[in-house]
Amino acid sequence: QVQLVESGGGLVQAGGSLKLSCAASGITVSIPTMAWYRQAPGKQRELVAHITSGASTKYEDSVKGRFTISRDNAANTVYLQMNSLKPEDTAVYYCNARPPWSRYWGQGTQVTVSS
């Protein structure tokens, strides 16, 4: 059974930082392309960043230079370091594969950035 558990969200002022974690079980995160997604109120879920099995990364334009996706294979965990946060980054953040496994969305972690 695949389980993805996100954590690390919270309330932060604009310009601040947060580091999100995604602990995986039932899969080995080094094998598929893993990704972070986010969903803001009233908007569709969007891809934020992904990391391939070869550790190549790619970012959505609005987060380039501010967010960093990484992976700890020993801990079977995927991370998202978020710096210089903006109010428009406010959303629930989820991790999943890319393309996502529709059955295995976790509960997400709320990130709220105040201005």
C-alpha positions in Angstrom: 0.0 0.0 0.0 1.4 3.3 -1.1 1.3 6.1 1.4 2.6 9.7 1.0 2.6 11.9 4.1 3.4 15.6 3.8 4.5 17.8 6.6 6.3 21.0 7.4 3.7 23.6 6.4 2.7 26.5 8.5 2.2 30.2 8.7 5.1 32.4 7.7 5.6 36.0 6.8 6.5 37.1 3.2 10.2 36.6 2.6 10.4 33.7 5.0 11.2 30.0 4.5 9.7 26.6 5.0 10.9 23.1 4.3 8.3 20.6 3.4 8.8 16.8 3.7 7.1 13.9 2.0 7.6 10.6 3.8 6.8 7.7 1.5 6.0 4.1 2.2 5.1 1.3 -0.2 7.3 2.8 -2.9 11.0 3.7 -3.3 11.2 7.4 -4.0 14.4 7.1 -6.0 12.6 5.2 -8.8 9.7 7.3 -10.1 9.8 10.9 -10.9 8.5 12.5 -7.8 6.9 15.9 -7.6 5.4 18.6 -5.4 2.0 20.0 -6.4 -0.1 22.8 -4.8 -3.7 23.9 -4.8 -4.7 27.4 -3.8 -8.2 28.2 -2.8 -10.5 28.3 -5.8 -7.8 27.1 -8.2 -6.8 23.9 -9.8 -3.9 21.8 -8.4 -0.7 22.7 -10.2 2.7 21.2 -10.6 5.4 23.0 -8.6 8.6 21.0 -9.1 9.8 17.5 -9.9 12.9 15.4 -9.5 13.6 12.5 -11.8 15.3 9.1 -10.9 18.5 10.7 -12.2 18.1 13.6 -9.9 17.3 16.1 -12.6 15.0 18.8 -11.4 12.5 21.2 -13.0 10.4 24.0 -11.6 7.3 26.0 -12.4 8.3 29.4 -13.6 7.0 31.3 -10.6 9.1 29.4 -8.1 12.4 29.1 -10.0 15.3 30.4 -8.0 13.2 30.3 -4.7 12.2 26.6 -4.3 14.5 23.5 -4.3 13.3 20.0 -4.6 15.5 17.2 -3.2 15.3 13.6 -2.2 16.9 11.5 0.6 16.9 7.9 -0.7 17.9 6.4 2.6 15.0 8.2 4.4 12.7 7.5 1.4 11.7 11.2 1.7 11.2 14.0 -0.8 11.7 17.6 0.3 10.8 21.0 -0.9 12.8 23.9 0.4 10.9 27.1 -0.1 12.7 30.5 0.3 11.6 34.1 -0.3 8.0 33.0 0.1 5.3 35.2 -1.3 1.6 35.5 -0.4 0.8 33.9 -3.8 2.6 30.8 -2.6 -0.3 30.2 -0.1 -1.8 26.8 -0.9 -2.0 23.2 0.2 1.1 21.4 -0.9 1.1 17.7 -1.9 3.7 15.3 -3.1 3.0 12.5 -5.6 4.6 11.0 -8.6 4.7 12.6 -12.0 2.3 11.8 -13.6 0.5 11.6 -10.3 -1.0 8.4 -9.0 -4.6 9.3 -8.5 -5.3 6.8 -5.8 -2.4 8.0 -3.5 -2.9 11.7 -2.9 -2.1 12.4 0.7 -3.7 15.0 3.0 -1.3 17.7 2.0 0.3 20.4 4.2 -1.0 23.9 4.4 1.4 26.8 3.6 0.1 30.2 4.4 2.2 33.3 3.6 1.2 36.6 5.2 2.0 39.9 3.6 
